[in-house]
Amino acid sequence: MSARNIEIEAAVFRRLLKHLDEHKEVQNIDLMNLAGFCRNCLSKWYRAAAEERGIDMDLEAARELVYGMSYGEWKARYQREASPQQVQQFQAQQQ
């Protein structure tokens, strides 16, 4: 992979994070139900990629990079309770 590809992929990732930040009304369960991943998944993937490269990173640090604030703060400000329908859809997809 070329340096140019890495630069482009990094820009795309930053744009994805910006897009998610601009759409806080989209809940993680919505993302999971529609796309099979959410902000928490991105955090875990970020942490795993760092660790694969020998960089020690805890999950909370990765979450702060993805959420733009601490996970606890994001949950308190923006996370709504999932509806029974959302939970049912999520559970059905897990089977």
Jmol script that loads the backbone (N, CA, C; Angstrom):
load data "model"
ATOM      1  N   MET A   1       0.847  -1.179   0.000  1.00  0.00           N
ATOM      2  CA  MET A   1       0.000   0.000   0.000  1.00  0.00           C
ATOM      3  C   MET A   1       0.890   1.238   0.000  1.00  0.00           C
ATOM      4  N   SER A   2       0.540   2.161  -0.824  1.00  0.00           N
ATOM      5  CA  SER A   2       1.352   3.368  -0.957  1.00  0.00           C
ATOM      6  C   SER A   2       1.014   4.372   0.141  1.00  0.00           C
ATOM      7  N   ALA A   3       1.929   5.295   0.344  1.00  0.00           N
ATOM      8  CA  ALA A   3       1.704   6.369   1.309  1.00  0.00           C
ATOM      9  C   ALA A   3       0.494   7.198   0.908  1.00  0.00           C
ATOM     10  N   ARG A   4       0.299   7.344  -0.386  1.00  0.00           N
ATOM     11  CA  ARG A   4      -0.852   8.117  -0.877  1.00  0.00           C
ATOM     12  C   ARG A   4      -2.160   7.420  -0.492  1.00  0.00           C
ATOM     13  N   ASN A   5      -2.222   6.099  -0.635  1.00  0.00           N
ATOM     14  CA  ASN A   5      -3.421   5.347  -0.243  1.00  0.00           C
ATOM     15  C   ASN A   5      -3.689   5.487   1.251  1.00  0.00           C
ATOM     16  N   ILE A   6      -2.640   5.395   2.043  1.00  0.00           N
ATOM     17  CA  ILE A   6      -2.787   5.529   3.493  1.00  0.00           C
ATOM     18  C   ILE A   6      -3.318   6.916   3.838  1.00  0.00           C
ATOM     19  N   GLU A   7      -2.795   7.933   3.167  1.00  0.00           N
ATOM     20  CA  GLU A   7      -3.248   9.311   3.389  1.00  0.00           C
ATOM     21  C   GLU A   7      -4.727   9.460   3.037  1.00  0.00           C
ATOM     22  N   ILE A   8      -5.123   8.876   1.927  1.00  0.00           N
ATOM     23  CA  ILE A   8      -6.525   8.962   1.502  1.00  0.00           C
ATOM     24  C   ILE A   8      -7.420   8.208   2.489  1.00  0.00           C
ATOM     25  N   GLU A   9      -7.019   7.013   2.880  1.00  0.00           N
ATOM     26  CA  GLU A   9      -7.814   6.240   3.832  1.00  0.00           C
ATOM     27  C   GLU A   9      -7.934   6.960   5.170  1.00  0.00           C
ATOM     28  N   ALA A  10      -6.870   7.599   5.607  1.00  0.00           N
ATOM     29  CA  ALA A  10      -6.927   8.370   6.855  1.00  0.00           C
ATOM     30  C   ALA A  10      -7.906   9.528   6.728  1.00  0.00           C
ATOM     31  N   ALA A  11      -7.900  10.192   5.583  1.00  0.00           N
ATOM     32  CA  ALA A  11      -8.833  11.304   5.362  1.00  0.00           C
ATOM     33  C   ALA A  11     -10.273  10.800   5.354  1.00  0.00           C
ATOM     34  N   VAL A  12     -10.496   9.650   4.743  1.00  0.00           N
ATOM     35  CA  VAL A  12     -11.845   9.077   4.708  1.00  0.00           C
ATOM     36  C   VAL A  12     -12.294   8.724   6.121  1.00  0.00           C
ATOM     37  N   PHE A  13     -11.403   8.146   6.915  1.00  0.00           N
ATOM     38  CA  PHE A  13     -11.751   7.794   8.294  1.00  0.00           C
ATOM     39  C   PHE A  13     -12.090   9.046   9.097  1.00  0.00           C
ATOM     40  N   ARG A  14     -11.298  10.096   8.934  1.00  0.00           N
ATOM     41  CA  ARG A  14     -11.599  11.354   9.638  1.00  0.00           C
ATOM     42  C   ARG A  14     -12.945  11.909   9.204  1.00  0.00           C
ATOM     43  N   ARG A  15     -13.270  11.798   7.925  1.00  0.00           N
ATOM     44  CA  ARG A  15     -14.560  12.269   7.425  1.00  0.00           C
ATOM     45  C   ARG A  15     -15.702  11.441   7.988  1.00  0.00           C
ATOM     46  N   LEU A  16     -15.502  10.130   8.098  1.00  0.00           N
ATOM     47  CA  LEU A  16     -16.518   9.267   8.708  1.00  0.00           C
ATOM     48  C   LEU A  16     -16.766   9.685  10.155  1.00  0.00           C
ATOM     49  N   LEU A  17     -15.701   9.905  10.911  1.00  0.00           N
ATOM     50  CA  LEU A  17     -15.870  10.340  12.302  1.00  0.00           C
ATOM     51  C   LEU A  17     -16.581  11.691  12.371  1.00  0.00           C
ATOM     52  N   LYS A  18     -16.241  12.607  11.485  1.00  0.00           N
ATOM     53  CA  LYS A  18     -16.894  13.916  11.460  1.00  0.00           C
ATOM     54  C   LYS A  18     -18.384  13.748  11.135  1.00  0.00           C
ATOM     55  N   HIS A  19     -18.675  12.904  10.179  1.00  0.00           N
ATOM     56  CA  HIS A  19     -20.067  12.656   9.798  1.00  0.00           C
ATOM     57  C   HIS A  19     -20.854  12.088  10.985  1.00  0.00           C
ATOM     58  N   LEU A  20     -20.285  11.112  11.665  1.00  0.00           N
ATOM     59  CA  LEU A  20     -20.959  10.547  12.839  1.00  0.00           C
ATOM     60  C   LEU A  20     -21.131  11.604  13.919  1.00  0.00           C
ATOM     61  N   ASP A  21     -20.124  12.448  14.092  1.00  0.00           N
ATOM     62  CA  ASP A  21     -20.214  13.507  15.099  1.00  0.00           C
ATOM     63  C   ASP A  21     -21.309  14.504  14.755  1.00  0.00           C
ATOM     64  N   GLU A  22     -21.497  14.767  13.478  1.00  0.00           N
ATOM     65  CA  GLU A  22     -22.540  15.700  13.041  1.00  0.00           C
ATOM     66  C   GLU A  22     -23.935  15.084  13.106  1.00  0.00           C
ATOM     67  N   HIS A  23     -24.007  13.785  13.318  1.00  0.00           N
ATOM     68  CA  HIS A  23     -25.288  13.082  13.369  1.00  0.00           C
ATOM     69  C   HIS A  23     -25.413  12.260  14.649  1.00  0.00           C
ATOM     70  N   LYS A  24     -25.301  12.964  15.757  1.00  0.00           N
ATOM     71  CA  LYS A  24     -25.405  12.295  17.057  1.00  0.00           C
ATOM     72  C   LYS A  24     -26.788  11.710  17.295  1.00  0.00           C
ATOM     73  N   GLU A  25     -27.770  12.190  16.520  1.00  0.00           N
ATOM     74  CA  GLU A  25     -29.122  11.634  16.659  1.00  0.00           C
ATOM     75  C   GLU A  25     -29.171  10.183  16.186  1.00  0.00           C
ATOM     76  N   VAL A  26     -28.208   9.779  15.392  1.00  0.00           N
ATOM     77  CA  VAL A  26     -28.143   8.383  14.954  1.00  0.00           C
ATOM     78  C   VAL A  26     -27.509   7.580  16.084  1.00  0.00           C
ATOM     79  N   GLN A  27     -28.303   6.747  16.673  1.00  0.00           N
ATOM     80  CA  GLN A  27     -27.871   5.968  17.825  1.00  0.00           C
ATOM     81  C   GLN A  27     -27.046   4.761  17.379  1.00  0.00           C
ATOM     82  N   ASN A  28     -26.218   4.266  18.290  1.00  0.00           N
ATOM     83  CA  ASN A  28     -25.402   3.098  17.978  1.00  0.00           C
ATOM     84  C   ASN A  28     -26.259   1.905  17.586  1.00  0.00           C
ATOM     85  N   ILE A  29     -27.389   1.728  18.245  1.00  0.00           N
ATOM     86  CA  ILE A  29     -28.237   0.587  17.905  1.00  0.00           C
ATOM     87  C   ILE A  29     -28.783   0.736  16.486  1.00  0.00           C
ATOM     88  N   ASP A  30     -29.048   1.969  16.050  1.00  0.00           N
ATOM     89  CA  ASP A  30     -29.473   2.200  14.668  1.00  0.00           C
ATOM     90  C   ASP A  30     -28.379   1.750  13.706  1.00  0.00           C
ATOM     91  N   LEU A  31     -27.154   2.157  14.005  1.00  0.00           N
ATOM     92  CA  LEU A  31     -26.028   1.759  13.160  1.00  0.00           C
ATOM     93  C   LEU A  31     -25.871   0.243  13.144  1.00  0.00           C
ATOM     94  N   MET A  32     -25.971  -0.379  14.304  1.00  0.00           N
ATOM     95  CA  MET A  32     -25.831  -1.838  14.376  1.00  0.00           C
ATOM     96  C   MET A  32     -26.921  -2.522  13.559  1.00  0.00           C
ATOM     97  N   ASN A  33     -28.138  -2.046  13.694  1.00  0.00           N
ATOM     98  CA  ASN A  33     -29.253  -2.681  12.989  1.00  0.00           C
ATOM     99  C   ASN A  33     -29.174  -2.478  11.477  1.00  0.00           C
ATOM    100  N   LEU A  34     -28.667  -1.340  11.055  1.00  0.00           N
ATOM    101  CA  LEU A  34     -28.613  -1.051   9.625  1.00  0.00           C
ATOM    102  C   LEU A  34     -27.311  -1.493   8.956  1.00  0.00           C
ATOM    103  N   ALA A  35     -26.195  -1.349   9.670  1.00  0.00           N
ATOM    104  CA  ALA A  35     -24.900  -1.562   9.025  1.00  0.00           C
ATOM    105  C   ALA A  35     -24.055  -2.655   9.666  1.00  0.00           C
ATOM    106  N   GLY A  36     -24.457  -3.117  10.838  1.00  0.00           N
ATOM    107  CA  GLY A  36     -23.693  -4.174  11.494  1.00  0.00           C
ATOM    108  C   GLY A  36     -22.448  -3.691  12.219  1.00  0.00           C
ATOM    109  N   PHE A  37     -22.319  -2.372  12.404  1.00  0.00           N
ATOM    110  CA  PHE A  37     -21.223  -1.815  13.198  1.00  0.00           C
ATOM    111  C   PHE A  37     -21.702  -0.491  13.791  1.00  0.00           C
ATOM    112  N   CYS A  38     -20.970  -0.025  14.798  1.00  0.00           N
ATOM    113  CA  CYS A  38     -21.333   1.239  15.442  1.00  0.00           C
ATOM    114  C   CYS A  38     -20.073   1.962  15.893  1.00  0.00           C
ATOM    115  N   ARG A  39     -20.259   3.040  16.605  1.00  0.00           N
ATOM    116  CA  ARG A  39     -19.125   3.807  17.105  1.00  0.00           C
ATOM    117  C   ARG A  39     -18.246   2.956  18.019  1.00  0.00           C
ATOM    118  N   ASN A  40     -18.870   2.101  18.822  1.00  0.00           N
ATOM    119  CA  ASN A  40     -18.086   1.234  19.704  1.00  0.00           C
ATOM    120  C   ASN A  40     -17.248   0.253  18.897  1.00  0.00           C
ATOM    121  N   CYS A  41     -17.794  -0.248  17.807  1.00  0.00           N
ATOM    122  CA  CYS A  41     -17.025  -1.145  16.933  1.00  0.00           C
ATOM    123  C   CYS A  41     -15.808  -0.410  16.378  1.00  0.00           C
ATOM    124  N   LEU A  42     -16.016   0.814  15.900  1.00  0.00           N
ATOM    125  CA  LEU A  42     -14.898   1.600  15.383  1.00  0.00           C
ATOM    126  C   LEU A  42     -13.824   1.789  16.449  1.00  0.00           C
ATOM    127  N   SER A  43     -14.255   2.024  17.685  1.00  0.00           N
ATOM    128  CA  SER A  43     -13.308   2.187  18.791  1.00  0.00           C
ATOM    129  C   SER A  43     -12.499   0.910  19.000  1.00  0.00           C
ATOM    130  N   LYS A  44     -13.187  -0.215  18.983  1.00  0.00           N
ATOM    131  CA  LYS A  44     -12.498  -1.500  19.171  1.00  0.00           C
ATOM    132  C   LYS A  44     -11.559  -1.799  18.018  1.00  0.00           C
ATOM    133  N   TRP A  45     -11.971  -1.481  16.790  1.00  0.00           N
ATOM    134  CA  TRP A  45     -11.104  -1.693  15.627  1.00  0.00           C
ATOM    135  C   TRP A  45      -9.878  -0.782  15.689  1.00  0.00           C
ATOM    136  N   TYR A  46     -10.071   0.443  16.149  1.00  0.00           N
ATOM    137  CA  TYR A  46      -8.965   1.389  16.272  1.00  0.00           C
ATOM    138  C   TYR A  46      -7.953   0.867  17.285  1.00  0.00           C
ATOM    139  N   ARG A  47      -8.467   0.428  18.418  1.00  0.00           N
ATOM    140  CA  ARG A  47      -7.592  -0.114  19.461  1.00  0.00           C
ATOM    141  C   ARG A  47      -6.837  -1.338  18.952  1.00  0.00           C
ATOM    142  N   ALA A  48      -7.525  -2.239  18.290  1.00  0.00           N
ATOM    143  CA  ALA A  48      -6.888  -3.451  17.769  1.00  0.00           C
ATOM    144  C   ALA A  48      -5.796  -3.098  16.758  1.00  0.00           C
ATOM    145  N   ALA A  49      -6.078  -2.138  15.878  1.00  0.00           N
ATOM    146  CA  ALA A  49      -5.081  -1.734  14.885  1.00  0.00           C
ATOM    147  C   ALA A  49      -3.861  -1.125  15.560  1.00  0.00           C
ATOM    148  N   ALA A  50      -4.077  -0.341  16.604  1.00  0.00           N
ATOM    149  CA  ALA A  50      -2.959   0.240  17.350  1.00  0.00           C
ATOM    150  C   ALA A  50      -2.126  -0.866  17.987  1.00  0.00           C
ATOM    151  N   GLU A  51      -2.802  -1.806  18.629  1.00  0.00           N
ATOM    152  CA  GLU A  51      -2.081  -2.888  19.310  1.00  0.00           C
ATOM    153  C   GLU A  51      -1.339  -3.786  18.319  1.00  0.00           C
ATOM    154  N   GLU A  52      -1.904  -3.991  17.132  1.00  0.00           N
ATOM    155  CA  GLU A  52      -1.212  -4.773  16.095  1.00  0.00           C
ATOM    156  C   GLU A  52       0.094  -4.109  15.682  1.00  0.00           C
ATOM    157  N   ARG A  53       0.173  -2.812  15.894  1.00  0.00           N
ATOM    158  CA  ARG A  53       1.369  -2.055  15.542  1.00  0.00           C
ATOM    159  C   ARG A  53       2.239  -1.765  16.759  1.00  0.00           C
ATOM    160  N   GLY A  54       1.968  -2.469  17.859  1.00  0.00           N
ATOM    161  CA  GLY A  54       2.776  -2.329  19.066  1.00  0.00           C
ATOM    162  C   GLY A  54       2.486  -1.095  19.885  1.00  0.00           C
ATOM    163  N   ILE A  55       1.350  -0.466  19.655  1.00  0.00           N
ATOM    164  CA  ILE A  55       0.971   0.736  20.399  1.00  0.00           C
ATOM    165  C   ILE A  55      -0.046   0.339  21.450  1.00  0.00           C
ATOM    166  N   ASP A  56       0.284   0.569  22.700  1.00  0.00           N
ATOM    167  CA  ASP A  56      -0.620   0.233  23.797  1.00  0.00           C
ATOM    168  C   ASP A  56      -1.711   1.297  23.882  1.00  0.00           C
ATOM    169  N   MET A  57      -2.959   0.858  23.768  1.00  0.00           N
ATOM    170  CA  MET A  57      -4.079   1.793  23.831  1.00  0.00           C
ATOM    171  C   MET A  57      -5.230   1.113  24.545  1.00  0.00           C
ATOM    172  N   ASP A  58      -5.783   1.796  25.522  1.00  0.00           N
ATOM    173  CA  ASP A  58      -6.953   1.204  26.177  1.00  0.00           C
ATOM    174  C   ASP A  58      -8.216   1.600  25.423  1.00  0.00           C
ATOM    175  N   LEU A  59      -9.278   0.868  25.691  1.00  0.00           N
ATOM    176  CA  LEU A  59     -10.527   1.078  24.966  1.00  0.00           C
ATOM    177  C   LEU A  59     -11.077   2.479  25.183  1.00  0.00           C
ATOM    178  N   GLU A  60     -10.946   3.012  26.385  1.00  0.00           N
ATOM    179  CA  GLU A  60     -11.484   4.353  26.646  1.00  0.00           C
ATOM    180  C   GLU A  60     -10.770   5.416  25.823  1.00  0.00           C
ATOM    181  N   ALA A  61      -9.476   5.264  25.626  1.00  0.00           N
ATOM    182  CA  ALA A  61      -8.738   6.219  24.794  1.00  0.00           C
ATOM    183  C   ALA A  61      -9.204   6.125  23.341  1.00  0.00           C
ATOM    184  N   ALA A  62      -9.418   4.916  22.875  1.00  0.00           N
ATOM    185  CA  ALA A  62      -9.919   4.736  21.505  1.00  0.00           C
ATOM    186  C   ALA A  62     -11.322   5.304  21.371  1.00  0.00           C
ATOM    187  N   ARG A  63     -12.158   5.072  22.379  1.00  0.00           N
ATOM    188  CA  ARG A  63     -13.520   5.628  22.332  1.00  0.00           C
ATOM    189  C   ARG A  63     -13.500   7.139  22.283  1.00  0.00           C
ATOM    190  N   GLU A  64     -12.599   7.751  23.042  1.00  0.00           N
ATOM    191  CA  GLU A  64     -12.530   9.212  23.045  1.00  0.00           C
ATOM    192  C   GLU A  64     -12.149   9.745  21.659  1.00  0.00           C
ATOM    193  N   LEU A  65     -11.290   9.020  20.955  1.00  0.00           N
ATOM    194  CA  LEU A  65     -10.936   9.414  19.590  1.00  0.00           C
ATOM    195  C   LEU A  65     -12.141   9.323  18.660  1.00  0.00           C
ATOM    196  N   VAL A  66     -12.933   8.284  18.811  1.00  0.00           N
ATOM    197  CA  VAL A  66     -14.086   8.081  17.931  1.00  0.00           C
ATOM    198  C   VAL A  66     -15.244   8.993  18.308  1.00  0.00           C
ATOM    199  N   TYR A  67     -15.534   9.098  19.592  1.00  0.00           N
ATOM    200  CA  TYR A  67     -16.678   9.887  20.053  1.00  0.00           C
ATOM    201  C   TYR A  67     -16.381  11.383  20.156  1.00  0.00           C
ATOM    202  N   GLY A  68     -15.105  11.751  20.223  1.00  0.00           N
ATOM    203  CA  GLY A  68     -14.748  13.159  20.372  1.00  0.00           C
ATOM    204  C   GLY A  68     -14.904  13.660  21.795  1.00  0.00           C
ATOM    205  N   MET A  69     -15.154  12.764  22.700  1.00  0.00           N
ATOM    206  CA  MET A  69     -15.305  13.059  24.130  1.00  0.00           C
ATOM    207  C   MET A  69     -15.303  11.718  24.846  1.00  0.00           C
ATOM    208  N   SER A  70     -15.329  11.733  26.158  1.00  0.00           N
ATOM    209  CA  SER A  70     -15.372  10.455  26.873  1.00  0.00           C
ATOM    210  C   SER A  70     -16.678   9.736  26.543  1.00  0.00           C
ATOM    211  N   TYR A  71     -16.613   8.431  26.571  1.00  0.00           N
ATOM    212  CA  TYR A  71     -17.797   7.628  26.270  1.00  0.00           C
ATOM    213  C   TYR A  71     -18.917   7.933  27.264  1.00  0.00           C
ATOM    214  N   GLY A  72     -18.575   8.076  28.529  1.00  0.00           N
ATOM    215  CA  GLY A  72     -19.578   8.397  29.548  1.00  0.00           C
ATOM    216  C   GLY A  72     -20.268   9.719  29.267  1.00  0.00           C
ATOM    217  N   GLU A  73     -19.497  10.714  28.855  1.00  0.00           N
ATOM    218  CA  GLU A  73     -20.079  12.017  28.538  1.00  0.00           C
ATOM    219  C   GLU A  73     -21.004  11.903  27.320  1.00  0.00           C
ATOM    220  N   TRP A  74     -20.564  11.173  26.288  1.00  0.00           N
ATOM    221  CA  TRP A  74     -21.389  11.012  25.094  1.00  0.00           C
ATOM    222  C   TRP A  74     -22.700  10.322  25.446  1.00  0.00           C
ATOM    223  N   LYS A  75     -22.607   9.257  26.244  1.00  0.00           N
ATOM    224  CA  LYS A  75     -23.825   8.544  26.631  1.00  0.00           C
ATOM    225  C   LYS A  75     -24.777   9.452  27.400  1.00  0.00           C
ATOM    226  N   ALA A  76     -24.244  10.220  28.332  1.00  0.00           N
ATOM    227  CA  ALA A  76     -25.094  11.106  29.139  1.00  0.00           C
ATOM    228  C   ALA A  76     -25.752  12.187  28.287  1.00  0.00           C
ATOM    229  N   ARG A  77     -25.045  12.693  27.309  1.00  0.00           N
ATOM    230  CA  ARG A  77     -25.573  13.779  26.480  1.00  0.00           C
ATOM    231  C   ARG A  77     -26.488  13.310  25.351  1.00  0.00           C
ATOM    232  N   TYR A  78     -26.121  12.186  24.711  1.00  0.00           N
ATOM    233  CA  TYR A  78     -26.751  11.864  23.434  1.00  0.00           C
ATOM    234  C   TYR A  78     -27.443  10.508  23.341  1.00  0.00           C
ATOM    235  N   GLN A  79     -27.080   9.571  24.179  1.00  0.00           N
ATOM    236  CA  GLN A  79     -27.653   8.232  24.013  1.00  0.00           C
ATOM    237  C   GLN A  79     -29.061   8.171  24.588  1.00  0.00           C
ATOM    238  N   ARG A  80     -29.959   7.656  23.757  1.00  0.00           N
ATOM    239  CA  ARG A  80     -31.334   7.443  24.198  1.00  0.00           C
ATOM    240  C   ARG A  80     -31.535   5.960  24.461  1.00  0.00           C
ATOM    241  N   GLU A  81     -32.547   5.666  25.236  1.00  0.00           N
ATOM    242  CA  GLU A  81     -32.909   4.271  25.478  1.00  0.00           C
ATOM    243  C   GLU A  81     -33.398   3.652  24.170  1.00  0.00           C
ATOM    244  N   ALA A  82     -32.918   2.456  23.903  1.00  0.00           N
ATOM    245  CA  ALA A  82     -33.359   1.753  22.689  1.00  0.00           C
ATOM    246  C   ALA A  82     -34.820   1.348  22.838  1.00  0.00           C
ATOM    247  N   SER A  83     -35.543   1.465  21.749  1.00  0.00           N
ATOM    248  CA  SER A  83     -36.949   1.043  21.767  1.00  0.00           C
ATOM    249  C   SER A  83     -37.015  -0.485  21.779  1.00  0.00           C
ATOM    250  N   PRO A  84     -38.127  -1.036  22.218  1.00  0.00           N
ATOM    251  CA  PRO A  84     -38.277  -2.497  22.168  1.00  0.00           C
ATOM    252  C   PRO A  84     -38.086  -3.048  20.757  1.00  0.00           C
ATOM    253  N   GLN A  85     -38.534  -2.308  19.752  1.00  0.00           N
ATOM    254  CA  GLN A  85     -38.378  -2.745  18.364  1.00  0.00           C
ATOM    255  C   GLN A  85     -36.895  -2.771  17.955  1.00  0.00           C
ATOM    256  N   GLN A  86     -36.154  -1.760  18.367  1.00  0.00           N
ATOM    257  CA  GLN A  86     -34.726  -1.726  18.052  1.00  0.00           C
ATOM    258  C   GLN A  86     -33.997  -2.900  18.700  1.00  0.00           C
ATOM    259  N   VAL A  87     -34.327  -3.151  19.949  1.00  0.00           N
ATOM    260  CA  VAL A  87     -33.690  -4.260  20.668  1.00  0.00           C
ATOM    261  C   VAL A  87     -34.051  -5.586  20.019  1.00  0.00           C
ATOM    262  N   GLN A  88     -35.323  -5.741  19.667  1.00  0.00           N
ATOM    263  CA  GLN A  88     -35.768  -6.984  19.024  1.00  0.00           C
ATOM    264  C   GLN A  88     -35.047  -7.201  17.691  1.00  0.00           C
ATOM    265  N   GLN A  89     -34.912  -6.146  16.898  1.00  0.00           N
ATOM    266  CA  GLN A  89     -34.223  -6.263  15.618  1.00  0.00           C
ATOM    267  C   GLN A  89     -32.756  -6.639  15.833  1.00  0.00           C
ATOM    268  N   PHE A  90     -32.128  -6.000  16.803  1.00  0.00           N
ATOM    269  CA  PHE A  90     -30.722  -6.294  17.108  1.00  0.00           C
ATOM    270  C   PHE A  90     -30.564  -7.750  17.529  1.00  0.00           C
ATOM    271  N   GLN A  91     -31.424  -8.203  18.430  1.00  0.00           N
ATOM    272  CA  GLN A  91     -31.342  -9.586  18.910  1.00  0.00           C
ATOM    273  C   GLN A  91     -31.587 -10.587  17.788  1.00  0.00           C
ATOM    274  N   ALA A  92     -32.499 -10.291  16.884  1.00  0.00           N
ATOM    275  CA  ALA A  92     -32.791 -11.194  15.778  1.00  0.00           C
ATOM    276  C   ALA A  92     -31.566 -11.320  14.856  1.00  0.00           C
ATOM    277  N   GLN A  93     -30.822 -10.242  14.702  1.00  0.00           N
ATOM    278  CA  GLN A  93     -29.641 -10.276  13.847  1.00  0.00           C
ATOM    279  C   GLN A  93     -28.482 -11.032  14.487  1.00  0.00           C
ATOM    280  N   GLN A  94     -28.515 -11.161  15.808  1.00  0.00           N
ATOM    281  CA  GLN A  94     -27.426 -11.840  16.517  1.00  0.00           C
ATOM    282  C   GLN A  94     -27.544 -13.359  16.448  1.00  0.00           C
ATOM    283  N   GLN A  95     -28.692 -13.841  16.023  1.00  0.00           N
ATOM    284  CA  GLN A  95     -28.921 -15.289  16.005  1.00  0.00           C
ATOM    285  C   GLN A  95     -28.398 -15.928  14.750  1.00  0.00           C
TER     286      GLN A  95
END
end "model"
wireframe off; spacefill off
backbone 0.3
color backbone group
